[in-house]
Amino acid sequence: MDVFSRLAPFIQDFIYQNKWEELHGNQVAACEVIFDSDDNLLLSSGTASGKTEAAFLPVLTELYNHPSRSVGVMYISPLKALINDQFKRLELLLLDSHIPVTKWHGDASVNSKEKLLKNPEGLIQITPESLESLLTNKRGACLSLFSDLRFVIIDEVHHFMRDERGLQLLCVLERLQALTGVIPRRIGLSATLGDVSAAKTWLNTGTGRDCAAPLVNEGKKRVRLHIERFVNYADKRDFVERNGSQNMIHADTGGDIGDREHYEYLFQQTLDKKTIVFANSREEIELVMANLRELALKKKAPDVYRVHHGNVSALLRENTEDEMKSGDEKIVTGATVTLELGIDIGSLDQAVQIGAPLNVSAFAQRLGRCGRRGQVPQLLFTFVESIKINSSDILGPINWEFIRTIAIIELYLREHWLEPIPPRNHAYNLLYHQTMCCLKSNGEMSPAGLAQMVLKLGCFRRIPQEDYRKLLQHLIEIEQLERTERGGIIVGRRGEKEINSHKFLTVFLAPEYFLVKDENRTIGTVDKPYPVGMRFALAGLSWETVDINVKSKVIFVKRIPGISVVDWDRDFEAEFHTVLVRKIRSVMKQDESYPYLSDRCGERLTEIQYIARNSGILEHLITPLSDKKYAVFPWVGTRQLVTLHFALLHRRIKSKIPWNTCIYLEIFFEGTPEALEEIIHDILHSELDLNELPLPDKVQMNGKYNEFIPFSLLRKQFIEDYLDLNGLKRDMCDFNIAVSPKGD
């Protein structure tokens, strides 16, 4: 029997009514796994390839044919917006099925939640935080809600795997299994996966099942790429030096000519084209979109410019999504990471990336946003460089971001490579969080019972009991926990305050925000209390503070014309894999043409290649920068580079990683290059104990609940989960870098 014939009648009718010509390959493969096995299922394919339907068609068929005595299917998403988007699609699919679907998140209807609690059935759509809240605060309700749960569908698996929320989700699912005695099958959906085996292991955590990951040939895909470049010159002397060239700039134009050319170019390239403009920071995207809106105003063009990031209010973001989906106007939306995930915004004409994507995975996600519904993906990159021609630093003229973009494109499109997921084996902040959740849900527990419940969760299998004892003792000392007269453990006085906070359910770090309101309309949030009279940008518009309530954290504003700026605290931290760093070297070393470069970009690449080849950095580990200043290029990833930095510090040699590259170490050293090279060689062949490294007093990986963790454990987490001595040795010893520095 063919797959279509095995689908529920209401699904067959839906397919006929929507005039589907055939099922996609991944939809057929998913049906075969769900119908003919008891395995978990991982579906990894491009955006708009029908993954969501591939999961729901067989799962809902199973639920239709064999109704569940409780909620039968749980769909978990990282975003409420994605739940809302999927809800509309599922409502249409389930119209004639008599299978209800219920949204369950902070903005969802209370009535629909109460209805589900009284009569648990059908399908629930939920976020990890809402599921945590249910399990922690309504344990009895969870028993009836999920006593016969058959399937858990996890959307955007790649996102969860890179995030602490993913660890939280795995913990909650295992705790739910322990409570109900039911182990539902898991289905993971992902558009970008570098290591399918790692994703299968992640998805299987705590289920004891195998995982099927059918490979479906999606065929070769055409992609249209173009990279363009603009230049700001640093001062009038530079303008004079360029006099007579085809790029001549007059001194009276000012140093922002490149910015102005850039905005004009973006305006022309996005005119009458539905576009997402991506940037790596909220600050940058606000500025870009404000300038595009100002240009449109001057040219009497329609205002089609919107901004979509985490600090713009949910209502404004949803309005933007609806506008883009409607297709009535060619909306141009500036975004950071919020539109990387699979919210349906219809077909795009193109995407634009300002500067370099953070990594290969980010590029894959952003490329996946365009080329939907049979279109050829079209992605435009733009760079604005600020150049001072008379630079004394021999490496200063190298634009690492520009070279990184080429490397990222080549790794993804030619080599089909994506970054693997870094280890998270010692998530002590999450260990604290899950301990508190278990105690809140269960009440008093013995230390042994608590340890057995928490440490058996898959995420904590690498954490020894001794570490947990140390954590519990510390939490008792700081009154997060309390010992009872019977020797049990309960939540302590200070812990009660923590677990009763509305922010407790989230495990990710979020700064304190001020709400920005225009009369009664919420515009979004900022992380600084802009005083009365100050102007700033938000949601692509300019605002002026008219009043501020510091206690309530509310800024009242009025809209003003013109362009303003806004500055948020750090948006991101760069971390590069060795494979990407090596590809950057390859781009500078090899004579290869890249057809997506503009003429100006091609000339710039030639300049950088000339500088790199003549500086010695491509062939030699150590390059002198001045009398006692050296650049060390081991061509390894960020974690390995940081490890080398601390290993050198252990030898009393100070170094720093230039913030704008994250590619090499800058070292001040009194000795000869040969002596420095010998020291590095010795490090690579030594049995260095990472616990002896002179790490900063407060060194730690970021974590929301770090304040409750003993510092010795935070230090251990940094050493075990971030530093990588074995990787440093492997990567450097496998690589052909000349032993002696240039000039010998």
Backbone hydrogen bonds, N-H to C=O, Kabsch-Sander energy under -0.5 kcal/mol:
donor,donor_aa,acceptor,acceptor_aa,energy
6,R,2,D,-0.8
6,R,3,V,-1.2
7,L,3,V,-0.6
7,L,4,F,-1.2
11,I,8,A,-0.7
12,Q,8,A,-2.2
13,D,9,P,-2.5
14,F,10,F,-1.8
15,I,11,I,-2.4
16,Y,12,Q,-2.2
17,Q,13,D,-2.9
18,N,14,F,-2.0
19,K,16,Y,-1.5
20,W,15,I,-2.1
28,V,24,H,-2.0
29,A,25,G,-2.3
30,A,26,N,-2.2
31,C,27,Q,-2.0
32,E,28,V,-2.0
33,V,29,A,-1.9
34,I,30,A,-2.6
35,F,31,C,-3.0
36,D,32,E,-2.0
37,S,33,V,-1.0
40,N,210,D,-2.8
41,L,186,R,-2.6
42,L,212,A,-2.9
43,L,188,G,-3.2
44,S,42,L,-0.6
45,S,43,L,-0.5
45,S,190,S,-1.7
49,S,46,G,-1.2
54,A,50,G,-2.2
55,A,51,K,-1.8
56,F,52,T,-2.5
57,L,53,E,-2.9
59,V,55,A,-1.4
60,L,56,F,-2.9
61,T,57,L,-1.4
62,E,58,P,-2.4
63,L,59,V,-2.1
64,Y,60,L,-2.3
65,N,61,T,-2.6
66,H,62,E,-2.3
71,V,145,L,-2.3
72,G,122,G,-2.4
73,V,122,G,-1.6
74,M,151,F,-2.4
75,Y,73,V,-0.5
75,Y,124,I,-3.1
76,I,74,M,-0.5
76,I,153,I,-3.4
77,S,126,I,-1.8
83,I,79,L,-1.6
84,N,80,K,-2.7
85,D,81,A,-2.1
86,Q,82,L,-2.6
87,F,83,I,-2.6
88,K,84,N,-1.4
89,R,85,D,-1.3
90,L,86,Q,-2.9
91,E,87,F,-2.5
92,L,88,K,-1.3
93,L,89,R,-1.8
94,L,90,L,-2.7
95,L,92,L,-1.0
97,S,94,L,-1.9
98,H,94,L,-0.7
99,I,94,L,-0.5
102,T,123,L,-2.6
104,W,125,Q,-2.6
108,A,105,H,-1.8
113,K,109,S,-1.4
114,E,110,V,-2.5
115,K,111,N,-2.3
116,L,112,S,-1.8
117,L,113,K,-2.2
118,K,114,E,-1.9
119,N,115,K,-1.9
123,L,100,P,-2.4
124,I,73,V,-2.5
125,Q,102,T,-2.8
126,I,75,Y,-2.7
127,T,104,W,-0.8
131,L,127,T,-2.2
132,E,128,P,-2.4
133,S,129,E,-2.3
134,L,130,S,-2.2
135,L,131,L,-2.5
136,T,132,E,-2.5
137,N,133,S,-2.7
138,K,134,L,-2.3
142,C,138,K,-2.2
143,L,139,R,-1.5
144,S,140,G,-1.3
145,L,141,A,-2.8
146,F,142,C,-2.5
149,L,146,F,-1.4
150,R,72,G,-2.0
151,F,72,G,-2.0
152,V,185,R,-2.7
153,I,74,M,-3.4
154,I,152,V,-0.6
154,I,187,I,-3.2
155,D,76,I,-2.7
155,D,153,I,-0.6
157,V,189,L,-2.9
159,H,156,E,-0.8
160,F,156,E,-1.7
161,M,157,V,-2.6
162,R,158,H,-1.0
163,D,160,F,-1.5
166,G,160,F,-0.6
166,G,163,D,-1.2
167,L,163,D,-0.9
168,Q,164,E,-2.3
169,L,165,R,-2.8
170,L,166,G,-2.1
171,C,167,L,-2.2
172,V,168,Q,-2.6
173,L,169,L,-2.5
174,E,170,L,-2.1
175,R,171,C,-2.4
176,L,172,V,-2.5
177,Q,173,L,-2.0
178,A,174,E,-2.3
179,L,175,R,-1.9
180,T,176,L,-2.5
181,G,177,Q,-2.6
185,R,150,R,-2.5
187,I,152,V,-2.9
188,G,41,L,-2.8
189,L,154,I,-2.6
190,S,43,L,-2.4
199,A,195,D,-1.8
200,K,196,V,-2.4
201,T,197,S,-2.2
202,W,198,A,-2.4
203,L,199,A,-2.7
204,N,200,K,-2.1
205,T,201,T,-0.8
205,T,202,W,-1.0
207,T,204,N,-2.9
208,G,204,N,-0.7
212,A,40,N,-2.9
216,V,214,P,-0.6
218,E,216,V,-0.8
224,R,377,P,-3.4
225,L,223,V,-0.6
226,H,379,L,-1.5
227,I,596,Y,-2.5
228,E,381,F,-2.6
230,F,383,F,-2.3
232,N,385,E,-3.9
234,A,387,I,-2.1
238,D,235,D,-0.9
239,F,235,D,-1.2
240,V,236,K,-2.2
241,E,237,R,-2.0
242,R,238,D,-1.3
243,N,240,V,-1.6
245,S,242,R,-2.0
248,M,245,S,-1.5
253,T,250,H,-1.9
254,G,251,A,-0.9
257,I,254,G,-0.7
260,R,256,D,-2.1
261,E,257,I,-2.5
262,H,258,G,-2.4
263,Y,259,D,-2.5
264,E,260,R,-2.1
265,Y,261,E,-2.5
266,L,262,H,-2.7
267,F,263,Y,-2.5
268,Q,264,E,-2.2
269,Q,265,Y,-2.6
270,T,266,L,-1.8
271,L,267,F,-0.7
273,K,270,T,-2.0
275,T,273,K,-0.5
275,T,331,I,-1.8
276,I,350,Q,-1.2
277,V,275,T,-0.5
277,V,333,T,-3.1
278,F,276,I,-0.7
278,F,352,V,-4.0
279,A,335,A,-1.8
285,I,281,S,-1.9
286,E,282,R,-2.2
287,L,283,E,-1.8
288,V,284,E,-2.5
289,M,285,I,-2.3
290,A,286,E,-2.0
291,N,287,L,-2.0
292,L,288,V,-2.0
293,R,289,M,-2.3
294,E,290,A,-2.0
295,L,291,N,-2.2
296,A,292,L,-2.3
297,L,293,R,-2.0
298,K,294,E,-2.0
299,K,295,L,-2.1
300,K,297,L,-0.9
301,A,296,A,-2.9
304,V,302,P,-1.2
306,R,332,V,-2.4
308,H,334,G,-3.2
312,V,309,H,-2.1
313,S,523,I,-2.3
317,R,313,S,-2.3
318,E,314,A,-2.6
319,N,315,L,-2.2
320,T,316,L,-2.1
321,E,317,R,-2.5
322,D,318,E,-2.5
323,E,319,N,-2.4
324,M,320,T,-2.5
325,K,321,E,-2.1
326,S,322,D,-2.1
327,G,323,E,-1.1
331,I,329,E,-1.7
332,V,304,V,-2.9
333,T,275,T,-2.7
333,T,331,I,-0.6
334,G,306,R,-2.9
335,A,277,V,-2.8
336,T,308,H,-0.9
340,E,337,V,-1.8
341,L,337,V,-0.6
343,I,341,L,-1.2
345,I,343,I,-0.6
349,D,274,K,-2.1
350,Q,274,K,-1.5
351,A,378,Q,-2.3
352,V,276,I,-2.9
353,Q,380,L,-3.1
354,I,278,F,-3.1
354,I,352,V,-0.5
355,G,353,Q,-0.7
355,G,382,T,-3.3
363,F,359,N,-1.7
364,A,360,V,-2.5
365,Q,361,S,-2.2
366,R,362,A,-2.4
367,L,363,F,-2.8
368,G,364,A,-1.8
369,R,365,Q,-0.6
369,R,366,R,-0.8
370,C,367,L,-1.3
371,G,348,L,-0.6
375,Q,372,R,-1.6
379,L,224,R,-2.9
380,L,351,A,-2.5
381,F,226,H,-3.2
382,T,353,Q,-2.1
383,F,228,E,-1.8
385,E,230,F,-3.0
385,E,383,F,-0.5
387,I,232,N,-3.1
387,I,385,E,-0.7
389,I,387,I,-0.6
391,S,389,I,-2.0
394,I,392,S,-0.5
396,G,393,D,-0.7
398,I,395,L,-1.7
399,N,397,P,-0.5
400,W,398,I,-1.1
403,I,399,N,-1.9
404,R,400,W,-2.5
405,T,401,E,-1.7
406,I,402,F,-1.5
407,A,403,I,-2.3
408,I,404,R,-2.7
409,I,405,T,-2.4
410,E,406,I,-2.5
411,L,407,A,-2.4
412,Y,408,I,-2.1
413,L,409,I,-2.7
414,R,410,E,-1.7
415,E,410,E,-1.4
416,H,412,Y,-0.7
417,W,411,L,-2.5
428,Y,426,H,-2.2
431,L,427,A,-1.9
432,Y,428,Y,-2.3
433,H,429,N,-1.9
434,Q,430,L,-2.9
435,T,431,L,-1.8
436,M,432,Y,-2.3
437,C,433,H,-2.2
438,C,434,Q,-2.4
439,L,435,T,-2.0
440,K,436,M,-2.4
441,S,437,C,-2.3
442,N,438,C,-2.6
443,G,439,L,-2.3
445,M,489,I,-2.0
450,L,446,S,-2.9
451,A,447,P,-2.5
452,Q,448,A,-2.5
453,M,449,G,-2.2
454,V,450,L,-2.5
455,L,451,A,-2.5
456,K,452,Q,-0.8
457,L,454,V,-1.6
460,F,457,L,-2.1
461,R,458,G,-1.3
463,I,460,F,-1.7
467,D,464,P,-0.5
468,Y,464,P,-1.5
469,R,465,Q,-2.7
470,K,466,E,-2.1
471,L,467,D,-2.2
472,L,468,Y,-2.9
473,Q,469,R,-2.5
474,H,470,K,-2.0
475,L,471,L,-2.6
476,I,472,L,-2.0
477,E,473,Q,-2.0
478,I,474,H,-1.9
479,E,476,I,-1.3
480,Q,475,L,-2.2
481,L,475,L,-1.9
482,E,490,I,-2.4
484,T,488,G,-2.3
487,G,484,T,-1.9
489,I,445,M,-3.1
490,I,482,E,-2.5
492,G,480,Q,-2.9
494,R,479,E,-1.6
495,G,479,E,-1.5
496,E,492,G,-2.3
497,K,493,R,-0.9
498,E,494,R,-1.3
499,I,495,G,-2.8
500,N,496,E,-1.5
501,S,498,E,-1.3
504,F,501,S,-1.6
506,T,503,K,-0.8
513,Y,511,P,-0.5
514,F,526,V,-3.6
515,L,553,K,-2.8
516,V,524,G,-3.0
517,K,515,L,-0.5
517,K,555,I,-2.9
518,D,521,R,-2.9
519,E,517,K,-0.8
521,R,518,D,-2.2
522,T,520,N,-0.5
523,I,516,V,-2.9
524,G,516,V,-1.2
525,T,311,N,-2.6
526,V,514,F,-2.0
530,Y,528,K,-1.7
533,G,545,T,-2.8
534,M,531,P,-2.2
536,F,543,W,-2.2
538,L,541,L,-2.3
541,L,538,L,-1.5
542,S,560,I,-0.6
543,W,536,F,-2.8
544,E,558,K,-2.2
545,T,534,M,-2.3
546,V,556,F,-3.0
547,D,556,F,-1.6
549,N,554,V,-3.0
550,V,548,I,-0.7
553,K,549,N,-1.1
554,V,549,N,-2.0
555,I,515,L,-3.6
556,F,547,D,-2.8
556,F,554,V,-0.5
557,V,517,K,-2.7
558,K,544,E,-1.8
560,I,542,S,-2.0
568,W,566,V,-0.5
581,V,577,H,-2.3
582,R,578,T,-2.8
583,K,579,V,-1.6
584,I,580,L,-2.0
585,R,581,V,-1.8
586,S,582,R,-2.2
587,V,583,K,-2.4
588,M,584,I,-1.6
589,K,585,R,-1.8
590,Q,586,S,-2.7
592,E,590,Q,-1.3
597,L,594,Y,-2.1
598,S,227,I,-1.9
602,G,598,S,-2.8
603,E,599,D,-2.3
604,R,600,R,-1.9
605,L,601,C,-2.6
606,T,602,G,-2.0
607,E,603,E,-2.0
608,I,604,R,-2.4
609,Q,605,L,-2.8
610,Y,606,T,-2.1
611,I,607,E,-2.3
612,A,608,I,-3.0
613,R,609,Q,-2.6
614,N,610,Y,-1.9
615,S,611,I,-1.4
616,G,612,A,-0.9
617,I,612,A,-0.6
618,L,612,A,-0.7
619,E,616,G,-0.8
620,H,616,G,-2.1
621,L,738,A,-1.0
623,T,631,A,-2.6
625,L,629,K,-3.3
626,S,629,K,-1.8
630,Y,667,I,-3.1
631,A,623,T,-3.0
632,V,630,Y,-0.5
632,V,665,L,-2.7
633,F,621,L,-2.6
633,F,631,A,-0.6
638,T,576,F,-2.7
641,L,637,G,-2.6
642,V,638,T,-2.7
643,T,639,R,-1.7
644,L,640,Q,-2.2
645,H,641,L,-2.2
646,F,642,V,-2.1
647,A,643,T,-2.3
648,L,644,L,-2.4
649,L,645,H,-1.9
650,H,646,F,-1.8
651,R,647,A,-0.7
651,R,648,L,-0.9
652,R,649,L,-1.9
653,I,648,L,-2.3
654,K,652,R,-0.6
656,K,666,E,-1.8
661,T,658,P,-2.0
662,C,658,P,-2.1
665,L,632,V,-2.2
666,E,656,K,-3.1
667,I,630,Y,-3.2
667,I,665,L,-0.6
668,F,654,K,-1.3
669,F,628,K,-2.2
669,F,667,I,-0.6
676,L,672,T,-2.0
677,E,673,P,-2.5
678,E,674,E,-2.0
679,I,675,A,-1.8
680,I,676,L,-2.1
681,H,677,E,-2.4
682,D,678,E,-2.2
683,I,679,I,-2.1
684,L,680,I,-2.1
685,H,681,H,-0.9
686,S,683,I,-1.3
688,L,686,S,-0.9
690,L,688,L,-0.7
692,E,689,D,-2.2
693,L,690,L,-1.4
695,L,693,L,-2.2
699,V,696,P,-1.8
704,K,507,V,-0.7
706,N,703,G,-1.4
708,F,705,Y,-1.8
709,I,706,N,-1.8
713,L,710,P,-1.0
714,L,710,P,-1.7
715,R,711,F,-2.7
716,K,712,S,-1.7
717,Q,713,L,-2.5
718,F,714,L,-2.0
719,I,715,R,-2.2
720,E,716,K,-3.0
721,D,717,Q,-2.9
722,Y,718,F,-1.5
723,L,718,F,-1.9
724,D,639,R,-0.6
728,L,724,D,-1.9
729,K,725,L,-2.6
730,R,726,N,-2.7
731,D,727,G,-2.9
732,M,728,L,-2.3
733,C,729,K,-2.5
734,D,730,R,-1.8
735,F,732,M,-0.7
737,I,735,F,-1.5
738,A,619,E,-2.6
742,K,622,I,-0.7
744,D,741,P,-1.6
